[in-house]
Amino acid sequence: MKNIFIRLNDPEAVKEFVSAAEKCSFDIDVKYNRIIVDAKSFLGVLGLCPNKVSVCSHGEDVAFERLLEKFAVC
């Protein structure tokens, strides 16, 4: 299980993120405070952004991890 903080500033970024998450065969959660949504849900992720959110992936995918690096924040 890997946690990383990201920020998605616009709907196009959310679309790109969700599209990449849908290609993964494992579960991915997006967390903001006490709210947790499925990363494969466009409306769920869009509702949390543009806040700084935590992404918790329950598996590994090189392409998805590269995308996370693109949106990563400290």
All heavy atoms as a GROMACS GRO file, in nm:
protein
  579
    1MET      N    1   0.084  -0.117   0.000
    1MET     CA    2   0.000   0.000   0.000
    1MET      C    3   0.089   0.124   0.000
    1MET      O    4   0.182   0.135   0.078
    1MET     CB    5  -0.090  -0.003   0.124
    1MET     CG    6  -0.195   0.102   0.123
    1MET     SD    7  -0.331   0.075   0.238
    1MET     CE    8  -0.252   0.060   0.394
    2LYS      N    9   0.061   0.216  -0.091
    2LYS     CA   10   0.143   0.336  -0.107
    2LYS      C   11   0.055   0.460  -0.094
    2LYS      O   12  -0.052   0.466  -0.152
    2LYS     CB   13   0.210   0.333  -0.244
    2LYS     CG   14   0.302   0.447  -0.270
    2LYS     CD   15   0.371   0.430  -0.404
    2LYS     CE   16   0.467   0.545  -0.426
    2LYS     NZ   17   0.540   0.532  -0.549
    3ASN      N   18   0.100   0.558  -0.016
    3ASN     CA   19   0.029   0.685   0.000
    3ASN      C   20   0.111   0.798  -0.060
    3ASN      O   21   0.231   0.804  -0.040
    3ASN     CB   22   0.006   0.717   0.149
    3ASN     CG   23  -0.108   0.639   0.206
    3ASN    OD1   24  -0.208   0.615   0.141
    3ASN    ND2   25  -0.093   0.597   0.330
    4ILE      N   26   0.043   0.887  -0.132
    4ILE     CA   27   0.108   1.005  -0.189
    4ILE      C   28   0.005   1.118  -0.191
    4ILE      O   29  -0.114   1.094  -0.209
    4ILE     CB   30   0.164   0.978  -0.330
    4ILE    CG1   31   0.248   1.094  -0.379
    4ILE    CG2   32   0.056   0.943  -0.428
    4ILE    CD1   33   0.333   1.063  -0.500
    5PHE      N   34   0.051   1.241  -0.169
    5PHE     CA   35  -0.037   1.357  -0.174
    5PHE      C   36  -0.032   1.420  -0.313
    5PHE      O   37   0.077   1.439  -0.368
    5PHE     CB   38   0.002   1.460  -0.068
    5PHE     CG   39  -0.036   1.420   0.070
    5PHE    CD1   40   0.056   1.357   0.153
    5PHE    CD2   41  -0.164   1.441   0.116
    5PHE    CE1   42   0.022   1.318   0.281
    5PHE    CE2   43  -0.201   1.403   0.244
    5PHE     CZ   44  -0.108   1.341   0.327
    6ILE      N   45  -0.150   1.450  -0.367
    6ILE     CA   46  -0.158   1.512  -0.500
    6ILE      C   47  -0.256   1.629  -0.495
    6ILE      O   48  -0.334   1.642  -0.401
    6ILE     CB   49  -0.202   1.412  -0.609
    6ILE    CG1   50  -0.345   1.364  -0.585
    6ILE    CG2   51  -0.104   1.296  -0.620
    6ILE    CD1   52  -0.405   1.291  -0.704
    7ARG      N   53  -0.253   1.709  -0.600
    7ARG     CA   54  -0.351   1.816  -0.618
    7ARG      C   55  -0.393   1.815  -0.764
    7ARG      O   56  -0.309   1.818  -0.854
    7ARG     CB   57  -0.291   1.951  -0.581
    7ARG     CG   58  -0.392   2.063  -0.601
    7ARG     CD   59  -0.355   2.188  -0.530
    7ARG     NE   60  -0.353   2.155  -0.387
    7ARG     CZ   61  -0.283   2.221  -0.298
    7ARG    NH1   62  -0.211   2.323  -0.332
    7ARG    NH2   63  -0.283   2.186  -0.171
    8LEU      N   64  -0.523   1.809  -0.787
    8LEU     CA   65  -0.580   1.812  -0.922
    8LEU      C   66  -0.653   1.946  -0.936
    8LEU      O   67  -0.758   1.965  -0.877
    8LEU     CB   68  -0.674   1.694  -0.942
    8LEU     CG   69  -0.611   1.556  -0.919
    8LEU    CD1   70  -0.716   1.448  -0.914
    8LEU    CD2   71  -0.510   1.526  -1.027
    9ASN      N   72  -0.598   2.037  -1.015
    9ASN     CA   73  -0.645   2.175  -1.018
    9ASN      C   74  -0.762   2.202  -1.111
    9ASN      O   75  -0.825   2.307  -1.101
    9ASN     CB   76  -0.530   2.269  -1.055
    9ASN     CG   77  -0.426   2.272  -0.946
    9ASN    OD1   78  -0.457   2.270  -0.829
    9ASN    ND2   79  -0.300   2.274  -0.986
   10ASP      N   80  -0.793   2.111  -1.204
   10ASP     CA   81  -0.903   2.137  -1.296
   10ASP      C   82  -0.968   2.005  -1.339
   10ASP      O   83  -0.911   1.898  -1.317
   10ASP     CB   84  -0.854   2.216  -1.417
   10ASP     CG   85  -0.741   2.147  -1.491
   10ASP    OD1   86  -0.758   2.033  -1.536
   10ASP    OD2   87  -0.634   2.208  -1.505
   11PRO      N   88  -1.086   2.013  -1.399
   11PRO     CA   89  -1.157   1.890  -1.440
   11PRO      C   90  -1.078   1.804  -1.538
   11PRO      O   91  -1.091   1.681  -1.537
   11PRO     CB   92  -1.286   1.943  -1.504
   11PRO     CG   93  -1.309   2.075  -1.437
   11PRO     CD   94  -1.171   2.131  -1.415
   12GLU      N   95  -0.997   1.866  -1.624
   12GLU     CA   96  -0.916   1.787  -1.718
   12GLU      C   97  -0.813   1.702  -1.644
   12GLU      O   98  -0.786   1.587  -1.682
   12GLU     CB   99  -0.848   1.878  -1.821
   12GLU     CG  100  -0.943   1.932  -1.924
   12GLU     CD  101  -1.014   1.823  -2.004
   12GLU    OE1  102  -0.947   1.726  -2.047
   12GLU    OE2  103  -1.135   1.836  -2.025
   13ALA      N  104  -0.756   1.756  -1.539
   13ALA     CA  105  -0.660   1.680  -1.458
   13ALA      C  106  -0.731   1.566  -1.387
   13ALA      O  107  -0.678   1.454  -1.378
   13ALA     CB  108  -0.592   1.772  -1.356
   14VAL      N  109  -0.851   1.591  -1.338
   14VAL     CA  110  -0.930   1.486  -1.273
   14VAL      C  111  -0.961   1.376  -1.374
   14VAL      O  112  -0.948   1.257  -1.344
   14VAL     CB  113  -1.060   1.543  -1.213
   14VAL    CG1  114  -1.150   1.430  -1.161
   14VAL    CG2  115  -1.030   1.641  -1.101
   15LYS      N  116  -1.000   1.414  -1.494
   15LYS     CA  117  -1.030   1.317  -1.599
   15LYS      C  118  -0.908   1.230  -1.631
   15LYS      O  119  -0.919   1.108  -1.643
   15LYS     CB  120  -1.077   1.390  -1.725
   15LYS     CG  121  -1.118   1.301  -1.838
   15LYS     CD  122  -1.166   1.382  -1.956
   15LYS     CE  123  -1.200   1.292  -2.073
   15LYS     NZ  124  -1.243   1.370  -2.191
   16GLU      N  125  -0.792   1.292  -1.642
   16GLU     CA  126  -0.668   1.218  -1.670
   16GLU      C  127  -0.636   1.121  -1.556
   16GLU      O  128  -0.599   1.006  -1.579
   16GLU     CB  129  -0.554   1.317  -1.689
   16GLU     CG  130  -0.423   1.254  -1.724
   16GLU     CD  131  -0.312   1.356  -1.743
   16GLU    OE1  132  -0.334   1.478  -1.727
   16GLU    OE2  133  -0.198   1.311  -1.772
   17PHE      N  134  -0.651   1.168  -1.432
   17PHE     CA  135  -0.624   1.085  -1.314
   17PHE      C  136  -0.719   0.965  -1.307
   17PHE      O  137  -0.676   0.851  -1.290
   17PHE     CB  138  -0.636   1.170  -1.188
   17PHE     CG  139  -0.627   1.091  -1.061
   17PHE    CD1  140  -0.504   1.047  -1.013
   17PHE    CD2  141  -0.741   1.059  -0.989
   17PHE    CE1  142  -0.496   0.972  -0.896
   17PHE    CE2  143  -0.734   0.985  -0.873
   17PHE     CZ  144  -0.612   0.942  -0.826
   18VAL      N  145  -0.849   0.990  -1.323
   18VAL     CA  146  -0.948   0.883  -1.314
   18VAL      C  147  -0.929   0.782  -1.428
   18VAL      O  148  -0.939   0.661  -1.407
   18VAL     CB  149  -1.092   0.940  -1.313
   18VAL    CG1  150  -1.196   0.830  -1.326
   18VAL    CG2  151  -1.115   1.020  -1.185
   19SER      N  152  -0.899   0.831  -1.545
   19SER     CA  153  -0.875   0.742  -1.660
   19SER      C  154  -0.758   0.647  -1.632
   19SER      O  155  -0.764   0.528  -1.662
   19SER     CB  156  -0.848   0.825  -1.785
   19SER     OG  157  -0.819   0.743  -1.894
   20ALA      N  158  -0.651   0.700  -1.574
   20ALA     CA  159  -0.535   0.616  -1.539
   20ALA      C  160  -0.571   0.518  -1.428
   20ALA      O  161  -0.528   0.402  -1.431
   20ALA     CB  162  -0.418   0.703  -1.497
   21ALA      N  163  -0.650   0.562  -1.331
   21ALA     CA  164  -0.690   0.474  -1.221
   21ALA      C  165  -0.777   0.360  -1.271
   21ALA      O  166  -0.766   0.246  -1.223
   21ALA     CB  167  -0.763   0.554  -1.114
   22GLU      N  168  -0.864   0.388  -1.367
   22GLU     CA  169  -0.953   0.284  -1.422
   22GLU      C  170  -0.876   0.172  -1.490
   22GLU      O  171  -0.925   0.060  -1.499
   22GLU     CB  172  -1.052   0.346  -1.520
   22GLU     CG  173  -1.158   0.429  -1.454
   22GLU     CD  174  -1.249   0.500  -1.553
   22GLU    OE1  175  -1.207   0.521  -1.670
   22GLU    OE2  176  -1.361   0.535  -1.512
   23LYS      N  177  -0.757   0.199  -1.537
   23LYS     CA  178  -0.675   0.098  -1.605
   23LYS      C  179  -0.606   0.003  -1.507
   23LYS      O  180  -0.552  -0.099  -1.548
   23LYS     CB  181  -0.572   0.166  -1.694
   23LYS     CG  182  -0.635   0.242  -1.808
   23LYS     CD  183  -0.532   0.318  -1.888
   23LYS     CE  184  -0.601   0.401  -1.995
   23LYS     NZ  185  -0.509   0.491  -2.062
   24CYS      N  186  -0.608   0.037  -1.379
   24CYS     CA  187  -0.543  -0.046  -1.277
   24CYS      C  188  -0.639  -0.154  -1.228
   24CYS      O  189  -0.758  -0.128  -1.211
   24CYS     CB  190  -0.498   0.041  -1.159
   24CYS     SG  191  -0.376   0.165  -1.205
   25SER      N  192  -0.585  -0.272  -1.204
   25SER     CA  193  -0.668  -0.384  -1.160
   25SER      C  194  -0.688  -0.389  -1.009
   25SER      O  195  -0.763  -0.471  -0.959
   25SER     CB  196  -0.605  -0.516  -1.206
   25SER     OG  197  -0.477  -0.531  -1.148
   26PHE      N  198  -0.624  -0.300  -0.936
   26PHE     CA  199  -0.633  -0.297  -0.790
   26PHE      C  200  -0.713  -0.174  -0.745
   26PHE      O  201  -0.742  -0.085  -0.824
   26PHE     CB  202  -0.492  -0.294  -0.729
   26PHE     CG  203  -0.400  -0.194  -0.791
   26PHE    CD1  204  -0.396  -0.063  -0.746
   26PHE    CD2  205  -0.317  -0.229  -0.897
   26PHE    CE1  206  -0.312   0.030  -0.803
   26PHE    CE2  207  -0.232  -0.136  -0.955
   26PHE     CZ  208  -0.230  -0.007  -0.907
   27ASP      N  209  -0.749  -0.172  -0.617
   27ASP     CA  210  -0.826  -0.061  -0.561
   27ASP      C  211  -0.735   0.059  -0.535
   27ASP      O  212  -0.620   0.044  -0.494
   27ASP     CB  213  -0.892  -0.101  -0.429
   27ASP     CG  214  -1.005  -0.200  -0.450
   27ASP    OD1  215  -1.064  -0.200  -0.559
   27ASP    OD2  216  -1.035  -0.275  -0.355
   28ILE      N  217  -0.792   0.176  -0.557
   28ILE     CA  218  -0.722   0.302  -0.528
   28ILE      C  219  -0.821   0.393  -0.458
   28ILE      O  220  -0.932   0.415  -0.508
   28ILE     CB  221  -0.672   0.369  -0.658
   28ILE    CG1  222  -0.584   0.272  -0.738
   28ILE    CG2  223  -0.597   0.497  -0.626
   28ILE    CD1  224  -0.555   0.318  -0.879
   29ASP      N  225  -0.783   0.444  -0.343
   29ASP     CA  226  -0.868   0.534  -0.266
   29ASP      C  227  -0.810   0.674  -0.268
   29ASP      O  228  -0.689   0.694  -0.266
   29ASP     CB  229  -0.877   0.489  -0.119
   29ASP     CG  230  -0.938   0.351  -0.105
   29ASP    OD1  231  -1.032   0.321  -0.180
   29ASP    OD2  232  -0.890   0.274  -0.019
   30VAL      N  233  -0.900   0.773  -0.269
   30VAL     CA  234  -0.861   0.913  -0.258
   30VAL      C  235  -0.922   0.963  -0.128
   30VAL      O  236  -1.042   0.949  -0.105
   30VAL     CB  237  -0.913   0.995  -0.378
   30VAL    CG1  238  -0.875   1.142  -0.363
   30VAL    CG2  239  -0.857   0.940  -0.508
   31LYS      N  240  -0.838   1.021  -0.042
   31LYS     CA  241  -0.882   1.063   0.091
   31LYS      C  242  -0.861   1.213   0.110
   31LYS      O  243  -0.759   1.268   0.071
   31LYS     CB  244  -0.803   0.990   0.199
   31LYS     CG  245  -0.812   0.841   0.192
   31LYS     CD  246  -0.722   0.776   0.295
   31LYS     CE  247  -0.720   0.626   0.281
   31LYS     NZ  248  -0.630   0.563   0.378
   32TYR      N  249  -0.961   1.276   0.173
   32TYR     CA  250  -0.950   1.415   0.215
   32TYR      C  251  -1.016   1.424   0.353
   32TYR      O  252  -1.136   1.398   0.366
   32TYR     CB  253  -1.020   1.510   0.117
   32TYR     CG  254  -1.015   1.653   0.161
   32TYR    CD1  255  -0.895   1.723   0.160
   32TYR    CD2  256  -1.129   1.717   0.206
   32TYR    CE1  257  -0.890   1.855   0.202
   32TYR    CE2  258  -1.125   1.849   0.248
   32TYR     CZ  259  -1.005   1.917   0.246
   32TYR     OH  260  -1.001   2.047   0.288
   33ASN      N  261  -0.937   1.455   0.453
   33ASN     CA  262  -0.982   1.452   0.592
   33ASN      C  263  -1.043   1.314   0.623
   33ASN      O  264  -0.973   1.215   0.614
   33ASN     CB  265  -1.079   1.565   0.622
   33ASN     CG  266  -1.012   1.700   0.622
   33ASN    OD1  267  -0.892   1.711   0.643
   33ASN    ND2  268  -1.088   1.804   0.596
   34ARG      N  269  -1.172   1.307   0.652
   34ARG     CA  270  -1.234   1.177   0.683
   34ARG      C  271  -1.315   1.122   0.566
   34ARG      O  272  -1.381   1.020   0.579
   34ARG     CB  273  -1.325   1.191   0.805
   34ARG     CG  274  -1.246   1.219   0.931
   34ARG     CD  275  -1.337   1.236   1.047
   34ARG     NE  276  -1.404   1.366   1.031
   34ARG     CZ  277  -1.487   1.419   1.116
   34ARG    NH1  278  -1.517   1.355   1.226
   34ARG    NH2  279  -1.541   1.536   1.094
   35ILE      N  280  -1.307   1.186   0.452
   35ILE     CA  281  -1.383   1.143   0.334
   35ILE      C  282  -1.294   1.056   0.247
   35ILE      O  283  -1.181   1.093   0.214
   35ILE     CB  284  -1.432   1.264   0.253
   35ILE    CG1  285  -1.519   1.354   0.341
   35ILE    CG2  286  -1.507   1.220   0.129
   35ILE    CD1  287  -1.548   1.489   0.279
   36ILE      N  288  -1.346   0.940   0.208
   36ILE     CA  289  -1.274   0.848   0.120
   36ILE      C  290  -1.362   0.818   0.000
   36ILE      O  291  -1.478   0.782   0.016
   36ILE     CB  292  -1.239   0.717   0.192
   36ILE    CG1  293  -1.152   0.744   0.314
   36ILE    CG2  294  -1.168   0.621   0.096
   36ILE    CD1  295  -1.129   0.622   0.402
   37VAL      N  296  -1.307   0.834  -0.121
   37VAL     CA  297  -1.381   0.801  -0.243
   37VAL      C  298  -1.295   0.708  -0.330
   37VAL      O  299  -1.173   0.704  -0.317
   37VAL     CB  300  -1.422   0.927  -0.324
   37VAL    CG1  301  -1.515   1.015  -0.245
   37VAL    CG2  302  -1.302   1.004  -0.372
   38ASP      N  303  -1.362   0.638  -0.417
   38ASP     CA  304  -1.296   0.550  -0.512
   38ASP      C  305  -1.229   0.635  -0.620
   38ASP      O  306  -1.293   0.722  -0.680
   38ASP     CB  307  -1.400   0.456  -0.574
   38ASP     CG  308  -1.341   0.353  -0.666
   38ASP    OD1  309  -1.218   0.355  -0.691
   38ASP    OD2  310  -1.418   0.267  -0.715
   39ALA      N  311  -1.102   0.612  -0.646
   39ALA     CA  312  -1.028   0.690  -0.746
   39ALA      C  313  -1.081   0.668  -0.887
   39ALA      O  314  -1.052   0.745  -0.977
   39ALA     CB  315  -0.880   0.656  -0.740
   40LYS      N  316  -1.162   0.566  -0.906
   40LYS     CA  317  -1.216   0.536  -1.038
   40LYS      C  318  -1.351   0.604  -1.060
   40LYS      O  319  -1.416   0.584  -1.161
   40LYS     CB  320  -1.228   0.385  -1.055
   40LYS     CG  321  -1.091   0.317  -1.047
   40LYS     CD  322  -1.099   0.167  -1.050
   40LYS     CE  323  -0.960   0.108  -1.030
   40LYS     NZ  324  -0.960  -0.037  -1.031
   41SER      N  325  -1.392   0.689  -0.965
   41SER     CA  326  -1.518   0.764  -0.974
   41SER      C  327  -1.488   0.909  -1.008
   41SER      O  328  -1.436   0.984  -0.925
   41SER     CB  329  -1.592   0.755  -0.840
   41SER     OG  330  -1.697   0.850  -0.837
   42PHE      N  331  -1.524   0.949  -1.130
   42PHE     CA  332  -1.496   1.086  -1.173
   42PHE      C  333  -1.565   1.188  -1.082
   42PHE      O  334  -1.503   1.283  -1.036
   42PHE     CB  335  -1.541   1.106  -1.318
   42PHE     CG  336  -1.520   1.245  -1.368
   42PHE    CD1  337  -1.394   1.290  -1.403
   42PHE    CD2  338  -1.627   1.333  -1.379
   42PHE    CE1  339  -1.374   1.419  -1.448
   42PHE    CE2  340  -1.608   1.463  -1.424
   42PHE     CZ  341  -1.481   1.506  -1.459
   43LEU      N  342  -1.694   1.169  -1.055
   43LEU     CA  343  -1.767   1.265  -0.972
   43LEU      C  344  -1.716   1.267  -0.828
   43LEU      O  345  -1.710   1.373  -0.766
   43LEU     CB  346  -1.917   1.236  -0.975
   43LEU     CG  347  -1.986   1.265  -1.107
   43LEU    CD1  348  -2.134   1.226  -1.099
   43LEU    CD2  349  -1.972   1.411  -1.145
   44GLY      N  350  -1.678   1.151  -0.776
   44GLY     CA  351  -1.624   1.145  -0.641
   44GLY      C  352  -1.495   1.223  -0.628
   44GLY      O  353  -1.478   1.303  -0.536
   45VAL      N  354  -1.404   1.202  -0.722
   45VAL     CA  355  -1.274   1.271  -0.718
   45VAL      C  356  -1.293   1.420  -0.747
   45VAL      O  357  -1.234   1.505  -0.680
   45VAL     CB  358  -1.174   1.208  -0.818
   45VAL    CG1  359  -1.045   1.287  -0.823
   45VAL    CG2  360  -1.147   1.063  -0.782
   46LEU      N  361  -1.380   1.452  -0.841
   46LEU     CA  362  -1.406   1.592  -0.875
   46LEU      C  363  -1.460   1.668  -0.754
   46LEU      O  364  -1.427   1.784  -0.732
   46LEU     CB  365  -1.504   1.602  -0.991
   46LEU     CG  366  -1.532   1.740  -1.047
   46LEU    CD1  367  -1.406   1.800  -1.107
   46LEU    CD2  368  -1.642   1.733  -1.151
   47GLY      N  369  -1.541   1.602  -0.671
   47GLY     CA  370  -1.598   1.664  -0.553
   47GLY      C  371  -1.494   1.698  -0.447
   47GLY      O  372  -1.514   1.788  -0.367
   48LEU      N  373  -1.382   1.627  -0.446
   48LEU     CA  374  -1.276   1.653  -0.347
   48LEU      C  375  -1.176   1.759  -0.392
   48LEU      O  376  -1.109   1.819  -0.310
   48LEU     CB  377  -1.200   1.524  -0.316
   48LEU     CG  378  -1.276   1.413  -0.247
   48LEU    CD1  379  -1.182   1.295  -0.226
   48LEU    CD2  380  -1.334   1.459  -0.116
   49CYS      N  381  -1.162   1.777  -0.519
   49CYS     CA  382  -1.058   1.864  -0.572
   49CYS      C  383  -1.108   2.006  -0.582
   49CYS      O  384  -1.227   2.028  -0.592
   49CYS     CB  385  -1.014   1.811  -0.707
   49CYS     SG  386  -0.934   1.652  -0.684
   50PRO      N  387  -1.025   2.106  -0.576
   50PRO     CA  388  -0.880   2.109  -0.591
   50PRO      C  389  -0.802   2.099  -0.460
   50PRO      O  390  -0.690   2.147  -0.450
   50PRO     CB  391  -0.855   2.244  -0.657
   50PRO     CG  392  -0.959   2.332  -0.596
   50PRO     CD  393  -1.079   2.241  -0.577
   51ASN      N  394  -0.859   2.041  -0.360
   51ASN     CA  395  -0.790   2.025  -0.232
   51ASN      C  396  -0.671   1.930  -0.246
   51ASN      O  397  -0.664   1.849  -0.338
   51ASN     CB  398  -0.885   1.968  -0.127
   51ASN     CG  399  -1.000   2.062  -0.099
   51ASN    OD1  400  -0.980   2.179  -0.075
   51ASN    ND2  401  -1.120   2.010  -0.105
   52LYS      N  402  -0.579   1.941  -0.154
   52LYS     CA  403  -0.467   1.848  -0.145
   52LYS      C  404  -0.524   1.718  -0.088
   52LYS      O  405  -0.577   1.716   0.022
   52LYS     CB  406  -0.359   1.905  -0.053
   52LYS     CG  407  -0.240   1.818  -0.036
   52LYS     CD  408  -0.139   1.890   0.053
   52LYS     CE  409  -0.028   1.799   0.095
   52LYS     NZ  410   0.065   1.866   0.186
   53VAL      N  411  -0.516   1.611  -0.167
   53VAL     CA  412  -0.574   1.482  -0.126
   53VAL      C  413  -0.465   1.376  -0.119
   53VAL      O  414  -0.360   1.388  -0.181
   53VAL     CB  415  -0.685   1.436  -0.224
   53VAL    CG1  416  -0.804   1.532  -0.220
   53VAL    CG2  417  -0.634   1.420  -0.364
   54SER      N  418  -0.493   1.271  -0.045
   54SER     CA  419  -0.402   1.158  -0.033
   54SER      C  420  -0.454   1.045  -0.121
   54SER      O  421  -0.573   1.014  -0.120
   54SER     CB  422  -0.398   1.112   0.113
   54SER     OG  423  -0.326   0.991   0.124
   55VAL      N  424  -0.365   0.986  -0.198
   55VAL     CA  425  -0.400   0.872  -0.283
   55VAL      C  426  -0.335   0.748  -0.223
   55VAL      O  427  -0.215   0.745  -0.200
   55VAL     CB  428  -0.351   0.892  -0.428
   55VAL    CG1  429  -0.381   0.769  -0.511
   55VAL    CG2  430  -0.413   1.016  -0.488
   56CYS      N  431  -0.418   0.648  -0.197
   56CYS     CA  432  -0.371   0.522  -0.138
   56CYS      C  433  -0.397   0.411  -0.240
   56CYS      O  434  -0.512   0.375  -0.263
   56CYS     CB  435  -0.446   0.496  -0.008
   56CYS     SG  436  -0.399   0.342   0.069
   57SER      N  437  -0.291   0.360  -0.301
   57SER     CA  438  -0.306   0.253  -0.399
   57SER      C  439  -0.272   0.119  -0.335
   57SER      O  440  -0.176   0.107  -0.261
   57SER     CB  441  -0.218   0.279  -0.522
   57SER     OG  442  -0.084   0.292  -0.486
   58HIS      N  443  -0.354   0.020  -0.365
   58HIS     CA  444  -0.340  -0.113  -0.307
   58HIS      C  445  -0.277  -0.210  -0.407
   58HIS      O  446  -0.316  -0.325  -0.418
   58HIS     CB  447  -0.477  -0.165  -0.262
   58HIS     CG  448  -0.542  -0.077  -0.160
   58HIS    ND1  449  -0.516  -0.086  -0.026
   58HIS    CD2  450  -0.630   0.025  -0.175
   58HIS    CE1  451  -0.587   0.004   0.038
   58HIS    NE2  452  -0.656   0.074  -0.049
   59GLY      N  453  -0.181  -0.161  -0.481
   59GLY     CA  454  -0.111  -0.239  -0.581
   59GLY      C  455  -0.010  -0.150  -0.650
   59GLY      O  456   0.010  -0.035  -0.611
   60GLU      N  457   0.054  -0.203  -0.754
   60GLU     CA  458   0.156  -0.127  -0.825
   60GLU      C  459   0.131  -0.127  -0.974
   60GLU      O  460   0.095  -0.230  -1.032
   60GLU     CB  461   0.295  -0.184  -0.796
   60GLU     CG  462   0.339  -0.167  -0.653
   60GLU     CD  463   0.482  -0.214  -0.631
   60GLU    OE1  464   0.558  -0.223  -0.729
   60GLU    OE2  465   0.516  -0.241  -0.515
   61ASP      N  466   0.150  -0.011  -1.034
   61ASP     CA  467   0.140   0.005  -1.179
   61ASP      C  468   0.234   0.120  -1.216
   61ASP      O  469   0.218   0.232  -1.165
   61ASP     CB  470  -0.003   0.036  -1.221
   61ASP     CG  471  -0.017   0.049  -1.371
   61ASP    OD1  472  -0.031  -0.054  -1.437
   61ASP    OD2  473  -0.010   0.163  -1.421
   62VAL      N  474   0.331   0.095  -1.300
   62VAL     CA  475   0.434   0.193  -1.332
   62VAL      C  476   0.374   0.317  -1.397
   62VAL      O  477   0.409   0.430  -1.360
   62VAL     CB  478   0.542   0.130  -1.423
   62VAL    CG1  479   0.643   0.234  -1.468
   62VAL    CG2  480   0.611   0.015  -1.353
   63ALA      N  481   0.283   0.299  -1.492
   63ALA     CA  482   0.224   0.415  -1.560
   63ALA      C  483   0.144   0.501  -1.462
   63ALA      O  484   0.150   0.625  -1.468
   63ALA     CB  485   0.135   0.368  -1.674
   64PHE      N  486   0.070   0.438  -1.371
   64PHE     CA  487  -0.009   0.513  -1.274
   64PHE      C  488   0.083   0.588  -1.177
   64PHE      O  489   0.056   0.703  -1.142
   64PHE     CB  490  -0.103   0.419  -1.198
   64PHE     CG  491  -0.195   0.491  -1.103
   64PHE    CD1  492  -0.297   0.571  -1.150
   64PHE    CD2  493  -0.178   0.478  -0.966
   64PHE    CE1  494  -0.380   0.639  -1.063
   64PHE    CE2  495  -0.261   0.545  -0.878
   64PHE     CZ  496  -0.363   0.626  -0.927
   65GLU      N  497   0.192   0.525  -1.137
   65GLU     CA  498   0.285   0.592  -1.045
   65GLU      C  499   0.352   0.712  -1.111
   65GLU      O  500   0.375   0.814  -1.045
   65GLU     CB  501   0.388   0.492  -0.994
   65GLU     CG  502   0.327   0.392  -0.898
   65GLU     CD  503   0.425   0.289  -0.845
   65GLU    OE1  504   0.547   0.312  -0.855
   65GLU    OE2  505   0.378   0.187  -0.795
   66ARG      N  506   0.379   0.706  -1.242
   66ARG     CA  507   0.434   0.820  -1.313
   66ARG      C  508   0.334   0.935  -1.315
   66ARG      O  509   0.371   1.051  -1.300
   66ARG     CB  510   0.471   0.782  -1.456
   66ARG     CG  511   0.610   0.728  -1.466
   66ARG     CD  512   0.657   0.720  -1.609
   66ARG     NE  513   0.698   0.582  -1.631
   66ARG     CZ  514   0.649   0.500  -1.722
   66ARG    NH1  515   0.557   0.540  -1.805
   66ARG    NH2  516   0.690   0.377  -1.731
   67LEU      N  517   0.206   0.901  -1.333
   67LEU     CA  518   0.103   1.004  -1.333
   67LEU      C  519   0.092   1.069  -1.195
   67LEU      O  520   0.076   1.191  -1.184
   67LEU     CB  521  -0.032   0.945  -1.374
   67LEU     CG  522  -0.145   1.048  -1.377
   67LEU    CD1  523  -0.138   1.128  -1.506
   67LEU    CD2  524  -0.278   0.982  -1.362
   68LEU      N  525   0.102   0.989  -1.088
   68LEU     CA  526   0.098   1.044  -0.954
   68LEU      C  527   0.211   1.144  -0.932
   68LEU      O  528   0.192   1.247  -0.867
   68LEU     CB  529   0.105   0.932  -0.849
   68LEU     CG  530  -0.018   0.844  -0.834
   68LEU    CD1  531   0.009   0.736  -0.729
   68LEU    CD2  532  -0.140   0.925  -0.796
   69GLU      N  533   0.328   1.114  -0.985
   69GLU     CA  534   0.442   1.206  -0.972
   69GLU      C  535   0.414   1.340  -1.039
   69GLU      O  536   0.458   1.444  -0.991
   69GLU     CB  537   0.568   1.142  -1.032
   69GLU     CG  538   0.620   1.026  -0.951
   69GLU     CD  539   0.735   0.953  -1.019
   69GLU    OE1  540   0.782   1.001  -1.124
   69GLU    OE2  541   0.776   0.849  -0.967
   70LYS      N  542   0.337   1.336  -1.148
   70LYS     CA  543   0.303   1.459  -1.220
   70LYS      C  544   0.219   1.553  -1.132
   70LYS      O  545   0.236   1.674  -1.137
   70LYS     CB  546   0.224   1.422  -1.345
   70LYS     CG  547   0.172   1.538  -1.425
   70LYS     CD  548   0.095   1.490  -1.546
   70LYS     CE  549   0.032   1.607  -1.622
   70LYS     NZ  550  -0.042   1.561  -1.739
   71PHE      N  551   0.128   1.497  -1.051
   71PHE     CA  552   0.038   1.577  -0.969
   71PHE      C  553   0.081   1.586  -0.822
   71PHE      O  554   0.012   1.646  -0.740
   71PHE     CB  555  -0.103   1.520  -0.974
   71PHE     CG  556  -0.165   1.524  -1.111
   71PHE    CD1  557  -0.196   1.408  -1.179
   71PHE    CD2  558  -0.190   1.646  -1.173
   71PHE    CE1  559  -0.253   1.412  -1.305
   71PHE    CE2  560  -0.246   1.652  -1.300
   71PHE     CZ  561  -0.278   1.534  -1.366
   72ALA      N  562   0.197   1.529  -0.788
   72ALA     CA  563   0.241   1.523  -0.649
   72ALA      C  564   0.270   1.661  -0.590
   72ALA      O  565   0.316   1.752  -0.660
   72ALA     CB  566   0.366   1.436  -0.638
   73VAL      N  567   0.238   1.675  -0.462
   73VAL     CA  568   0.272   1.796  -0.385
   73VAL      C  569   0.342   1.754  -0.258
   73VAL      O  570   0.327   1.642  -0.210
   73VAL     CB  571   0.147   1.880  -0.350
   73VAL    CG1  572   0.086   1.939  -0.474
   73VAL    CG2  573   0.046   1.800  -0.272
   74CYS      N  574   0.421   1.843  -0.202
   74CYS     CA  575   0.495   1.813  -0.080
   74CYS      C  576   0.409   1.823   0.043
   74CYS      O  577   0.313   1.886   0.051
   74CYS     CB  578   0.615   1.905  -0.067
   74CYS     SG  579   0.730   1.884  -0.202
   0.00000   0.00000   0.00000
